[in-house]
């Protein structure tokens, strides 16, 4: 089987789009800082699954059909924004990692899925990837499969890197007060990235 000529371009573009700062990556870094790498892996898994779902829906045309229904797009946009604001509050109020607090529950797989699938940056990035590269133009099913297979490991790498960045930053601040400042800064960064994403 020959490697599609557009595959290298797709991979480079996917790394650039998935790795650039945005609401989902800010959530990952913030979760890594607030809850640690291990406790945030379900969040990362959910985000990956959500983004791949958007790719599948976009490639099959279902996303366009659903968003074209009257009232669906604005409701989805508001719901996504409110949920990310809730995550920002949860991150800002998380106890420092130096404290052993069983009450502080890290964001779940479902939370991650909602962030991945409900993030406006996801739809823009996936639309660009899908329309900008033809991996198997003569076989639509293979086209979708190739794009999902190429995108999945990229998302894993990018998400783990963002989690590690957040967790590494927190380890530099073992003092609970400084740790709290880091968490609040990440929450503010999430709100700002959300505002930028929705303004685009």
Secondary structure as UniProt FT lines:
FT   TURN            5..6
FT   HELIX           7..19
FT   HELIX           23..35
FT   HELIX           38..40
FT   HELIX           41..60
FT   HELIX           62..67
FT   TURN            70..71
FT   HELIX           72..92
FT   TURN            97..98
FT   TURN            102..103
FT   HELIX           109..117
FT   HELIX           120..132
FT   TURN            137..138
FT   HELIX           140..171
FT   HELIX           176..199
//
